[in-house]
Amino acid sequence: MKVSAIITLKKDVLDPQGKVIQQTLDGMGFNNINEVRQGKYFEIDVQENDSIKAKEIVEDMCKKLLANLVIENYKIIETQ
Amino acid sequence: MKVSAIITLKKDVLDPQGKVIQQTLDGMGFNNINEVRQGKYFEIDVQENDSIKAKEIVEDMCKKLLANLVIENYKIIETQ
């Protein structure tokens, strides 16, 4: 089954890339934005039909490779 | 309110970055993966309290800047 992982920077970590996107959007006329933060998204197709086990595998991947837990948070979601 | 946009490559578009992540995970012992596909994630805080309107604004941003609609799909989700 497919499981998705979203990796985002922690709240207090500066996100210059998000800031630039916000400025660009502002320049295009989107003036009502408070903040843009960028993250990473992974869609992982695991050979495991049990939803809970599949999520555990992907969480393990996040901890070991996909996320830098010092500055990033991860969120595991089921892909519809 | 905060709205999230997930940008993913279309099904038939090659994703070499995802492939490398899959190979790396395989080398780390995660051998039961069918596929990994990488995408982008944006969390946008819009000055708009109406959920539907906020989503429309972010959809507009995706069309105009965030996604390349030739090779990418976007999905708008409310951030919990």
Backbone of each chain as nested JSON, in Angstrom:
{
  "chains": [
    {"id": "A", "residues": [
      {"number": 1, "name": "MET", "atoms": {"N": [0.822, -1.199, 0.0], "CA": [0.0, 0.0, 0.0], "C": [0.867, 1.265, 0.0]}},
      {"number": 2, "name": "LYS", "atoms": {"N": [0.238, 2.359, -0.394], "CA": [0.984, 3.606, -0.479], "C": [0.828, 4.436, 0.786]}},
      {"number": 3, "name": "VAL", "atoms": {"N": [1.953, 4.87, 1.297], "CA": [1.956, 5.72, 2.484], "C": [2.743, 6.98, 2.133]}},
      {"number": 4, "name": "SER", "atoms": {"N": [2.296, 8.122, 2.633], "CA": [3.0, 9.361, 2.353], "C": [3.648, 9.907, 3.604]}},
      {"number": 5, "name": "ALA", "atoms": {"N": [4.807, 10.529, 3.409], "CA": [5.479, 11.196, 4.513], "C": [5.679, 12.658, 4.14]}},
      {"number": 6, "name": "ILE", "atoms": {"N": [5.305, 13.53, 5.047], "CA": [5.527, 14.961, 4.843], "C": [6.574, 15.416, 5.846]}},
      {"number": 7, "name": "ILE", "atoms": {"N": [7.652, 15.992, 5.331], "CA": [8.726, 16.475, 6.202], "C": [8.686, 17.991, 6.205]}},
      {"number": 8, "name": "THR", "atoms": {"N": [8.557, 18.585, 7.365], "CA": [8.542, 20.047, 7.441], "C": [9.603, 20.534, 8.415]}},
      {"number": 9, "name": "LEU", "atoms": {"N": [10.058, 21.744, 8.192], "CA": [11.002, 22.349, 9.127], "C": [10.287, 22.654, 10.435]}},
      {"number": 10, "name": "LYS", "atoms": {"N": [11.0, 22.519, 11.544], "CA": [10.395, 22.864, 12.831], "C": [10.072, 24.352, 12.875]}},
      {"number": 11, "name": "LYS", "atoms": {"N": [9.136, 24.701, 13.741], "CA": [8.601, 26.067, 13.805], "C": [9.665, 27.153, 13.882]}},
      {"number": 12, "name": "ASP", "atoms": {"N": [10.681, 26.925, 14.706], "CA": [11.652, 27.989, 14.961], "C": [12.804, 28.002, 13.971]}},
      {"number": 13, "name": "VAL", "atoms": {"N": [12.792, 27.092, 13.018], "CA": [13.875, 27.05, 12.033], "C": [13.533, 27.971, 10.864]}},
      {"number": 14, "name": "LEU", "atoms": {"N": [14.472, 28.831, 10.508], "CA": [14.264, 29.746, 9.394], "C": [14.061, 28.982, 8.09]}},
      {"number": 15, "name": "ASP", "atoms": {"N": [13.174, 29.486, 7.237], "CA": [12.914, 28.839, 5.955], "C": [13.085, 29.868, 4.833]}},
      {"number": 16, "name": "PRO", "atoms": {"N": [14.334, 30.139, 4.437], "CA": [14.576, 31.169, 3.422], "C": [13.892, 30.865, 2.089]}},
      {"number": 17, "name": "GLN", "atoms": {"N": [13.815, 29.58, 1.738], "CA": [13.177, 29.196, 0.477], "C": [11.691, 29.567, 0.49]}},
      {"number": 18, "name": "GLY", "atoms": {"N": [11.037, 29.286, 1.609], "CA": [9.637, 29.659, 1.752], "C": [9.456, 31.167, 1.675]}},
      {"number": 19, "name": "LYS", "atoms": {"N": [10.404, 31.891, 2.282], "CA": [10.356, 33.351, 2.279], "C": [10.423, 33.896, 0.844]}},
      {"number": 20, "name": "VAL", "atoms": {"N": [11.31, 33.317, 0.039], "CA": [11.459, 33.768, -1.348], "C": [10.178, 33.475, -2.133]}},
      {"number": 21, "name": "ILE", "atoms": {"N": [9.582, 32.307, -1.901], "CA": [8.333, 31.969, -2.589], "C": [7.245, 32.966, -2.197]}},
      {"number": 22, "name": "GLN", "atoms": {"N": [7.216, 33.316, -0.91], "CA": [6.231, 34.292, -0.442], "C": [6.414, 35.641, -1.14]}},
      {"number": 23, "name": "GLN", "atoms": {"N": [7.696, 36.085, -1.241], "CA": [7.973, 37.365, -1.9], "C": [7.583, 37.319, -3.366]}},
      {"number": 24, "name": "THR", "atoms": {"N": [7.852, 36.184, -4.004], "CA": [7.5, 36.037, -5.42], "C": [5.989, 36.104, -5.602]}},
      {"number": 25, "name": "LEU", "atoms": {"N": [5.262, 35.36, -4.755], "CA": [3.8, 35.382, -4.82], "C": [3.285, 36.792, -4.572]}},
      {"number": 26, "name": "ASP", "atoms": {"N": [3.903, 37.489, -3.621], "CA": [3.513, 38.866, -3.322], "C": [3.694, 39.742, -4.561]}},
      {"number": 27, "name": "GLY", "atoms": {"N": [4.799, 39.545, -5.245], "CA": [5.065, 40.315, -6.461], "C": [4.087, 40.003, -7.585]}},
      {"number": 28, "name": "MET", "atoms": {"N": [3.475, 38.819, -7.511], "CA": [2.504, 38.425, -8.529], "C": [1.094, 38.875, -8.179]}},
      {"number": 29, "name": "GLY", "atoms": {"N": [0.938, 39.522, -7.045], "CA": [-0.378, 40.034, -6.675], "C": [-1.054, 39.294, -5.538]}},
      {"number": 30, "name": "PHE", "atoms": {"N": [-0.423, 38.239, -5.041], "CA": [-0.996, 37.544, -3.875], "C": [-0.495, 38.246, -2.616]}},
      {"number": 31, "name": "ASN", "atoms": {"N": [-1.21, 39.294, -2.199], "CA": [-0.695, 40.129, -1.117], "C": [-1.191, 39.726, 0.268]}},
      {"number": 32, "name": "ASN", "atoms": {"N": [-2.094, 38.774, 0.31], "CA": [-2.698, 38.425, 1.598], "C": [-2.133, 37.125, 2.184]}},
      {"number": 33, "name": "ILE", "atoms": {"N": [-0.808, 37.008, 2.148], "CA": [-0.175, 35.802, 2.68], "C": [0.579, 36.154, 3.95]}},
      {"number": 34, "name": "ASN", "atoms": {"N": [0.364, 35.393, 5.002], "CA": [1.133, 35.61, 6.231], "C": [2.481, 34.921, 6.166]}},
      {"number": 35, "name": "GLU", "atoms": {"N": [2.488, 33.694, 5.667], "CA": [3.732, 32.933, 5.67], "C": [3.655, 31.77, 4.683]}},
      {"number": 36, "name": "VAL", "atoms": {"N": [4.792, 31.454, 4.078], "CA": [4.894, 30.245, 3.262], "C": [6.034, 29.428, 3.824]}},
      {"number": 37, "name": "ARG", "atoms": {"N": [5.794, 28.157, 4.05], "CA": [6.883, 27.276, 4.481], "C": [6.929, 26.076, 3.554]}},
      {"number": 38, "name": "GLN", "atoms": {"N": [8.156, 25.753, 3.134], "CA": [8.284, 24.651, 2.206], "C": [8.706, 23.384, 2.921]}},
      {"number": 39, "name": "GLY", "atoms": {"N": [8.265, 22.27, 2.408], "CA": [8.65, 20.996, 2.981], "C": [8.89, 19.973, 1.885]}},
      {"number": 40, "name": "LYS", "atoms": {"N": [9.117, 18.749, 2.319], "CA": [9.32, 17.673, 1.353], "C": [8.183, 16.672, 1.464]}},
      {"number": 41, "name": "TYR", "atoms": {"N": [7.946, 15.984, 0.379], "CA": [6.847, 15.026, 0.346], "C": [7.345, 13.733, -0.303]}},
      {"number": 42, "name": "PHE", "atoms": {"N": [7.091, 12.624, 0.341], "CA": [7.475, 11.337, -0.224], "C": [6.264, 10.42, -0.28]}},
      {"number": 43, "name": "GLU", "atoms": {"N": [6.072, 9.799, -1.427], "CA": [5.003, 8.816, -1.56], "C": [5.688, 7.47, -1.709]}},
      {"number": 44, "name": "ILE", "atoms": {"N": [5.493, 6.61, -0.732], "CA": [6.233, 5.355, -0.697], "C": [5.275, 4.179, -0.82]}},
      {"number": 45, "name": "ASP", "atoms": {"N": [5.525, 3.356, -1.826], "CA": [4.69, 2.174, -2.057], "C": [5.364, 0.975, -1.403]}},
      {"number": 46, "name": "VAL", "atoms": {"N": [4.823, 0.566, -0.257], "CA": [5.437, -0.494, 0.535], "C": [4.718, -1.815, 0.28]}},
      {"number": 47, "name": "GLN", "atoms": {"N": [5.479, -2.905, 0.217], "CA": [4.87, -4.234, 0.057], "C": [4.328, -4.701, 1.4]}},
      {"number": 48, "name": "GLU", "atoms": {"N": [3.248, -4.123, 1.82], "CA": [2.673, -4.436, 3.132], "C": [1.222, -3.993, 3.083]}},
      {"number": 49, "name": "ASN", "atoms": {"N": [0.311, -4.916, 3.294], "CA": [-1.104, -4.579, 3.169], "C": [-1.724, -4.064, 4.457]}},
      {"number": 50, "name": "ASP", "atoms": {"N": [-1.036, -4.296, 5.573], "CA": [-1.555, -3.808, 6.843], "C": [-1.188, -2.34, 7.013]}},
      {"number": 51, "name": "SER", "atoms": {"N": [-2.213, -1.505, 7.152], "CA": [-2.009, -0.057, 7.197], "C": [-1.09, 0.368, 8.337]}},
      {"number": 52, "name": "ILE", "atoms": {"N": [-1.29, -0.201, 9.514], "CA": [-0.496, 0.206, 10.68], "C": [0.963, -0.199, 10.511]}},
      {"number": 53, "name": "LYS", "atoms": {"N": [1.181, -1.438, 10.015], "CA": [2.558, -1.885, 9.795], "C": [3.249, -1.051, 8.733]}},
      {"number": 54, "name": "ALA", "atoms": {"N": [2.52, -0.734, 7.662], "CA": [3.1, 0.059, 6.577], "C": [3.526, 1.432, 7.096]}},
      {"number": 55, "name": "LYS", "atoms": {"N": [2.669, 2.023, 7.928], "CA": [3.01, 3.327, 8.493], "C": [4.237, 3.237, 9.397]}},
      {"number": 56, "name": "GLU", "atoms": {"N": [4.341, 2.136, 10.139], "CA": [5.505, 1.96, 11.016], "C": [6.792, 1.878, 10.205]}},
      {"number": 57, "name": "ILE", "atoms": {"N": [6.712, 1.16, 9.066], "CA": [7.897, 1.042, 8.211], "C": [8.322, 2.417, 7.709]}},
      {"number": 58, "name": "VAL", "atoms": {"N": [7.33, 3.206, 7.254], "CA": [7.654, 4.529, 6.711], "C": [8.153, 5.459, 7.819]}},
      {"number": 59, "name": "GLU", "atoms": {"N": [7.6, 5.31, 9.024], "CA": [8.094, 6.126, 10.139], "C": [9.554, 5.809, 10.421]}},
      {"number": 60, "name": "ASP", "atoms": {"N": [9.88, 4.529, 10.341], "CA": [11.263, 4.099, 10.533], "C": [12.175, 4.724, 9.47]}},
      {"number": 61, "name": "MET", "atoms": {"N": [11.684, 4.752, 8.219], "CA": [12.462, 5.374, 7.132], "C": [12.7, 6.853, 7.416]}},
      {"number": 62, "name": "CYS", "atoms": {"N": [11.662, 7.523, 7.912], "CA": [11.787, 8.952, 8.226], "C": [12.867, 9.167, 9.267]}},
      {"number": 63, "name": "LYS", "atoms": {"N": [12.828, 8.333, 10.313], "CA": [13.795, 8.499, 11.398], "C": [15.211, 8.234, 10.93]}},
      {"number": 64, "name": "LYS", "atoms": {"N": [15.37, 7.232, 10.053], "CA": [16.717, 6.818, 9.674], "C": [17.291, 7.558, 8.483]}},
      {"number": 65, "name": "LEU", "atoms": {"N": [16.442, 8.05, 7.58], "CA": [16.979, 8.673, 6.367], "C": [16.262, 9.955, 5.942]}},
      {"number": 66, "name": "LEU", "atoms": {"N": [14.95, 9.908, 5.857], "CA": [14.246, 10.982, 5.151], "C": [14.237, 12.313, 5.894]}},
      {"number": 67, "name": "ALA", "atoms": {"N": [14.132, 12.263, 7.217], "CA": [14.047, 13.513, 7.972], "C": [15.285, 13.729, 8.823]}},
      {"number": 68, "name": "ASN", "atoms": {"N": [15.653, 14.979, 8.974], "CA": [16.7, 15.36, 9.92], "C": [15.996, 15.83, 11.187]}},
      {"number": 69, "name": "LEU", "atoms": {"N": [15.94, 14.942, 12.178], "CA": [15.079, 15.207, 13.335], "C": [15.543, 16.38, 14.191]}},
      {"number": 70, "name": "VAL", "atoms": {"N": [16.758, 16.855, 13.95], "CA": [17.231, 18.017, 14.701], "C": [16.444, 19.266, 14.296]}},
      {"number": 71, "name": "ILE", "atoms": {"N": [16.181, 19.383, 12.991], "CA": [15.511, 20.594, 12.523], "C": [14.169, 20.316, 11.839]}},
      {"number": 72, "name": "GLU", "atoms": {"N": [13.826, 19.044, 11.658], "CA": [12.606, 18.746, 10.9], "C": [11.624, 17.859, 11.676]}},
      {"number": 73, "name": "ASN", "atoms": {"N": [10.365, 18.03, 11.361], "CA": [9.318, 17.135, 11.852], "C": [8.805, 16.294, 10.696]}},
      {"number": 74, "name": "TYR", "atoms": {"N": [8.257, 15.12, 11.013], "CA": [7.637, 14.342, 9.946], "C": [6.213, 13.986, 10.327]}},
      {"number": 75, "name": "LYS", "atoms": {"N": [5.416, 13.755, 9.297], "CA": [4.022, 13.366, 9.499], "C": [3.73, 12.263, 8.496]}},
      {"number": 76, "name": "ILE", "atoms": {"N": [3.166, 11.17, 8.974], "CA": [2.869, 10.033, 8.097], "C": [1.378, 10.051, 7.794]}},
      {"number": 77, "name": "ILE", "atoms": {"N": [1.017, 10.012, 6.524], "CA": [-0.404, 9.948, 6.198], "C": [-0.657, 8.843, 5.175]}},
      {"number": 78, "name": "GLU", "atoms": {"N": [-1.855, 8.285, 5.267], "CA": [-2.238, 7.286, 4.276], "C": [-2.582, 7.983, 2.969]}},
      {"number": 79, "name": "THR", "atoms": {"N": [-2.129, 7.452, 1.852], "CA": [-2.438, 8.06, 0.566], "C": [-3.774, 7.54, 0.068]}},
      {"number": 80, "name": "GLN", "atoms": {"N": [-4.662, 8.464, -0.237], "CA": [-5.975, 8.026, -0.742], "C": [-5.855, 7.604, -2.207]}}
    ]},
    {"id": "B", "residues": [
      {"number": 1, "name": "MET", "atoms": {"N": [-6.03, 31.382, 7.567], "CA": [-5.927, 29.963, 7.856], "C": [-4.843, 29.303, 7.009]}},
      {"number": 2, "name": "LYS", "atoms": {"N": [-4.383, 28.165, 7.499], "CA": [-3.288, 27.483, 6.812], "C": [-3.819, 26.437, 5.829]}},
      {"number": 3, "name": "VAL", "atoms": {"N": [-3.318, 26.509, 4.628], "CA": [-3.696, 25.548, 3.594], "C": [-2.407, 24.928, 3.062]}},
      {"number": 4, "name": "SER", "atoms": {"N": [-2.433, 23.642, 2.779], "CA": [-1.245, 22.989, 2.253], "C": [-1.444, 22.583, 0.809]}},
      {"number": 5, "name": "ALA", "atoms": {"N": [-0.358, 22.645, 0.058], "CA": [-0.39, 22.179, -1.323], "C": [0.681, 21.112, -1.488]}},
      {"number": 6, "name": "ILE", "atoms": {"N": [0.287, 19.994, -2.077], "CA": [1.245, 18.927, -2.369], "C": [1.397, 18.841, -3.879]}},
      {"number": 7, "name": "ILE", "atoms": {"N": [2.624, 18.974, -4.355], "CA": [2.889, 18.907, -5.791], "C": [3.598, 17.593, -6.075]}},
      {"number": 8, "name": "THR", "atoms": {"N": [3.03, 16.785, -6.936], "CA": [3.68, 15.517, -7.28], "C": [3.881, 15.414, -8.79]}},
      {"number": 9, "name": "LEU", "atoms": {"N": [4.878, 14.65, -9.184], "CA": [5.084, 14.402, -10.608], "C": [3.955, 13.522, -11.133]}},
      {"number": 10, "name": "LYS", "atoms": {"N": [3.554, 13.75, -12.374], "CA": [2.521, 12.904, -12.965], "C": [3.023, 11.472, -13.085]}},
      {"number": 11, "name": "LYS", "atoms": {"N": [2.078, 10.547, -13.164], "CA": [2.384, 9.111, -13.135], "C": [3.464, 8.697, -14.123]}},
      {"number": 12, "name": "ASP", "atoms": {"N": [3.397, 9.208, -15.339], "CA": [4.292, 8.726, -16.386], "C": [5.618, 9.476, -16.458]}},
      {"number": 13, "name": "VAL", "atoms": {"N": [5.797, 10.432, -15.562], "CA": [7.046, 11.194, -15.565], "C": [8.076, 10.485, -14.685]}},
      {"number": 14, "name": "LEU", "atoms": {"N": [9.259, 10.272, -15.236], "CA": [10.329, 9.624, -14.487], "C": [10.709, 10.449, -13.259]}},
      {"number": 15, "name": "ASP", "atoms": {"N": [11.03, 9.773, -12.161], "CA": [11.425, 10.455, -10.94], "C": [12.764, 9.892, -10.46]}},
      {"number": 16, "name": "PRO", "atoms": {"N": [13.873, 10.364, -11.059], "CA": [15.181, 9.806, -10.708], "C": [15.546, 10.015, -9.242]}},
      {"number": 17, "name": "GLN", "atoms": {"N": [15.105, 11.138, -8.669], "CA": [15.401, 11.416, -7.262], "C": [14.729, 10.378, -6.355]}},
      {"number": 18, "name": "GLY", "atoms": {"N": [13.473, 10.074, -6.674], "CA": [12.76, 9.05, -5.913], "C": [13.429, 7.694, -6.042]}},
      {"number": 19, "name": "LYS", "atoms": {"N": [13.928, 7.406, -7.25], "CA": [14.609, 6.14, -7.514], "C": [15.863, 6.002, -6.637]}},
      {"number": 20, "name": "VAL", "atoms": {"N": [16.622, 7.095, -6.545], "CA": [17.849, 7.069, -5.733], "C": [17.509, 6.862, -4.259]}},
      {"number": 21, "name": "ILE", "atoms": {"N": [16.443, 7.52, -3.798], "CA": [16.028, 7.346, -2.401], "C": [15.631, 5.892, -2.159]}},
      {"number": 22, "name": "GLN", "atoms": {"N": [14.929, 5.319, -3.143], "CA": [14.531, 3.908, -3.015], "C": [15.755, 2.992, -2.912]}},
      {"number": 23, "name": "GLN", "atoms": {"N": [16.75, 3.254, -3.793], "CA": [17.965, 2.441, -3.765], "C": [18.699, 2.589, -2.442]}},
      {"number": 24, "name": "THR", "atoms": {"N": [18.73, 3.82, -1.934], "CA": [19.404, 4.06, -0.657], "C": [18.696, 3.317, 0.465]}},
      {"number": 25, "name": "LEU", "atoms": {"N": [17.36, 3.418, 0.491], "CA": [16.581, 2.713, 1.506], "C": [16.803, 1.21, 1.393]}},
      {"number": 26, "name": "ASP", "atoms": {"N": [16.865, 0.724, 0.15], "CA": [17.11, -0.7, -0.087], "C": [18.455, -1.107, 0.513]}},
      {"number": 27, "name": "GLY", "atoms": {"N": [19.447, -0.257, 0.295], "CA": [20.771, -0.541, 0.839], "C": [20.81, -0.517, 2.361]}},
      {"number": 28, "name": "MET", "atoms": {"N": [19.843, 0.186, 2.964], "CA": [19.79, 0.263, 4.424], "C": [18.959, -0.867, 5.018]}},
      {"number": 29, "name": "GLY", "atoms": {"N": [18.438, -1.743, 4.162], "CA": [17.698, -2.884, 4.673], "C": [16.193, -2.821, 4.46]}},
      {"number": 30, "name": "PHE", "atoms": {"N": [15.705, -1.708, 3.907], "CA": [14.271, -1.642, 3.586], "C": [14.058, -2.257, 2.204]}},
      {"number": 31, "name": "ASN", "atoms": {"N": [13.884, -3.576, 2.178], "CA": [13.867, -4.261, 0.881], "C": [12.47, -4.441, 0.303]}},
      {"number": 32, "name": "ASN", "atoms": {"N": [11.45, -4.091, 1.068], "CA": [10.082, -4.354, 0.614], "C": [9.382, -3.094, 0.087]}},
      {"number": 33, "name": "ILE", "atoms": {"N": [10.102, -2.332, -0.744], "CA": [9.526, -1.108, -1.309], "C": [9.283, -1.307, -2.793]}},
      {"number": 34, "name": "ASN", "atoms": {"N": [8.088, -0.981, -3.252], "CA": [7.811, -1.037, -4.685], "C": [8.294, 0.219, -5.399]}},
      {"number": 35, "name": "GLU", "atoms": {"N": [8.036, 1.357, -4.791], "CA": [8.377, 2.609, -5.458], "C": [8.423, 3.752, -4.451]}},
      {"number": 36, "name": "VAL", "atoms": {"N": [9.334, 4.695, -4.721], "CA": [9.341, 5.945, -3.955], "C": [9.225, 7.08, -4.952]}},
      {"number": 37, "name": "ARG", "atoms": {"N": [8.314, 7.99, -4.697], "CA": [8.216, 9.182, -5.542], "C": [8.277, 10.417, -4.661]}},
      {"number": 38, "name": "GLN", "atoms": {"N": [9.103, 11.374, -5.116], "CA": [9.26, 12.564, -4.299], "C": [8.409, 13.7, -4.829]}},
      {"number": 39, "name": "GLY", "atoms": {"N": [7.951, 14.533, -3.942], "CA": [7.171, 15.689, -4.349], "C": [7.541, 16.9, -3.523]}},
      {"number": 40, "name": "LYS", "atoms": {"N": [6.795, 17.962, -3.712], "CA": [7.035, 19.179, -2.947], "C": [5.833, 19.46, -2.066]}},
      {"number": 41, "name": "TYR", "atoms": {"N": [6.086, 20.155, -0.996], "CA": [5.025, 20.446, -0.039], "C": [5.11, 21.912, 0.358]}},
      {"number": 42, "name": "PHE", "atoms": {"N": [4.001, 22.603, 0.308], "CA": [3.964, 24.004, 0.721], "C": [2.87, 24.2, 1.759]}},
      {"number": 43, "name": "GLU", "atoms": {"N": [3.227, 24.877, 2.837], "CA": [2.231, 25.221, 3.844], "C": [2.065, 26.725, 3.777]}},
      {"number": 44, "name": "ILE", "atoms": {"N": [0.893, 27.164, 3.366], "CA": [0.677, 28.579, 3.109], "C": [-0.358, 29.137, 4.08]}},
      {"number": 45, "name": "ASP", "atoms": {"N": [0.043, 30.171, 4.794], "CA": [-0.845, 30.81, 5.761], "C": [-1.482, 32.028, 5.087]}},
      {"number": 46, "name": "VAL", "atoms": {"N": [-2.738, 31.891, 4.712], "CA": [-3.438, 32.923, 3.954], "C": [-4.317, 33.759, 4.886]}},
      {"number": 47, "name": "GLN", "atoms": {"N": [-4.371, 35.058, 4.647], "CA": [-5.255, 35.937, 5.435], "C": [-6.685, 35.792, 4.928]}},
      {"number": 48, "name": "GLU", "atoms": {"N": [-7.302, 34.679, 5.235], "CA": [-8.644, 34.384, 4.743], "C": [-9.22, 33.313, 5.653]}},
      {"number": 49, "name": "ASN", "atoms": {"N": [-10.336, 33.624, 6.284], "CA": [-10.882, 32.673, 7.242], "C": [-11.845, 31.668, 6.625]}},
      {"number": 50, "name": "ASP", "atoms": {"N": [-12.307, 31.972, 5.416], "CA": [-13.217, 31.04, 4.756], "C": [-12.409, 29.926, 4.086]}},
      {"number": 51, "name": "SER", "atoms": {"N": [-12.673, 28.705, 4.502], "CA": [-11.886, 27.559, 4.045], "C": [-11.909, 27.409, 2.522]}},
      {"number": 52, "name": "ILE", "atoms": {"N": [-13.096, 27.554, 1.929], "CA": [-13.22, 27.357, 0.483], "C": [-12.467, 28.434, -0.288]}},
      {"number": 53, "name": "LYS", "atoms": {"N": [-12.621, 29.69, 0.16], "CA": [-11.906, 30.782, -0.5], "C": [-10.403, 30.629, -0.36]}},
      {"number": 54, "name": "ALA", "atoms": {"N": [-9.947, 30.244, 0.835], "CA": [-8.505, 30.076, 1.063], "C": [-7.944, 29.005, 0.126]}},
      {"number": 55, "name": "LYS", "atoms": {"N": [-8.713, 27.923, -0.027], "CA": [-8.26, 26.852, -0.924], "C": [-8.209, 27.334, -2.365]}},
      {"number": 56, "name": "GLU", "atoms": {"N": [-9.173, 28.163, -2.745], "CA": [-9.182, 28.696, -4.116], "C": [-7.948, 29.56, -4.377]}},
      {"number": 57, "name": "ILE", "atoms": {"N": [-7.589, 30.369, -3.373], "CA": [-6.398, 31.217, -3.521], "C": [-5.158, 30.347, -3.727]}},
      {"number": 58, "name": "VAL", "atoms": {"N": [-5.038, 29.305, -2.9], "CA": [-3.852, 28.454, -2.994], "C": [-3.856, 27.672, -4.312]}},
      {"number": 59, "name": "GLU", "atoms": {"N": [-5.026, 27.278, -4.769], "CA": [-5.108, 26.584, -6.057], "C": [-4.608, 27.504, -7.182]}},
      {"number": 60, "name": "ASP", "atoms": {"N": [-4.992, 28.779, -7.07], "CA": [-4.549, 29.769, -8.04], "C": [-3.018, 29.896, -8.022]}},
      {"number": 61, "name": "MET", "atoms": {"N": [-2.452, 29.894, -6.813], "CA": [-0.983, 29.961, -6.672], "C": [-0.323, 28.758, -7.332]}},
      {"number": 62, "name": "CYS", "atoms": {"N": [-0.917, 27.584, -7.132], "CA": [-0.363, 26.367, -7.736], "C": [-0.337, 26.494, -9.249]}},
      {"number": 63, "name": "LYS", "atoms": {"N": [-1.452, 26.973, -9.803], "CA": [-1.548, 27.076, -11.254], "C": [-0.559, 28.084, -11.814]}},
      {"number": 64, "name": "LYS", "atoms": {"N": [-0.367, 29.192, -11.083], "CA": [0.442, 30.275, -11.618], "C": [1.918, 30.166, -11.293]}},
      {"number": 65, "name": "LEU", "atoms": {"N": [2.259, 29.526, -10.184], "CA": [3.68, 29.507, -9.801], "C": [4.179, 28.164, -9.288]}},
      {"number": 66, "name": "LEU", "atoms": {"N": [3.462, 27.576, -8.33], "CA": [4.055, 26.475, -7.581], "C": [4.203, 25.184, -8.383]}},
      {"number": 67, "name": "ALA", "atoms": {"N": [3.245, 24.893, -9.25], "CA": [3.297, 23.628, -9.994], "C": [3.534, 23.872, -11.48]}},
      {"number": 68, "name": "ASN", "atoms": {"N": [4.258, 22.967, -12.082], "CA": [4.4, 22.954, -13.534], "C": [3.381, 21.953, -14.063]}},
      {"number": 69, "name": "LEU", "atoms": {"N": [2.271, 22.466, -14.556], "CA": [1.139, 21.587, -14.866], "C": [1.387, 20.631, -16.024]}},
      {"number": 70, "name": "VAL", "atoms": {"N": [2.461, 20.88, -16.767], "CA": [2.804, 19.949, -17.855], "C": [3.236, 18.603, -17.284]}},
      {"number": 71, "name": "ILE", "atoms": {"N": [4.006, 18.633, -16.217], "CA": [4.527, 17.375, -15.673], "C": [4.092, 17.106, -14.229]}},
      {"number": 72, "name": "GLU", "atoms": {"N": [3.401, 18.063, -13.618], "CA": [3.065, 17.89, -12.211], "C": [1.565, 18.013, -11.928]}},
      {"number": 73, "name": "ASN", "atoms": {"N": [1.132, 17.328, -10.889], "CA": [-0.224, 17.483, -10.368], "C": [-0.151, 18.186, -9.019]}},
      {"number": 74, "name": "TYR", "atoms": {"N": [-1.236, 18.846, -8.641], "CA": [-1.254, 19.423, -7.307], "C": [-2.49, 18.953, -6.548]}},
      {"number": 75, "name": "LYS", "atoms": {"N": [-2.367, 18.985, -5.237], "CA": [-3.479, 18.598, -4.373], "C": [-3.516, 19.603, -3.231]}},
      {"number": 76, "name": "ILE", "atoms": {"N": [-4.685, 20.158, -2.976], "CA": [-4.816, 21.153, -1.915], "C": [-5.451, 20.493, -0.705]}},
      {"number": 77, "name": "ILE", "atoms": {"N": [-4.834, 20.611, 0.435], "CA": [-5.451, 20.048, 1.636], "C": [-5.436, 21.075, 2.77]}},
      {"number": 78, "name": "GLU", "atoms": {"N": [-6.455, 20.946, 3.631], "CA": [-6.486, 21.82, 4.799], "C": [-5.463, 21.318, 5.807]}},
      {"number": 79, "name": "THR", "atoms": {"N": [-4.734, 22.216, 6.422], "CA": [-3.75, 21.809, 7.417], "C": [-4.42, 21.702, 8.776]}},
      {"number": 80, "name": "GLN", "atoms": {"N": [-4.265, 20.558, 9.412], "CA": [-4.871, 20.376, 10.736], "C": [-4.015, 21.102, 11.78]}}
    ]}
  ]
}
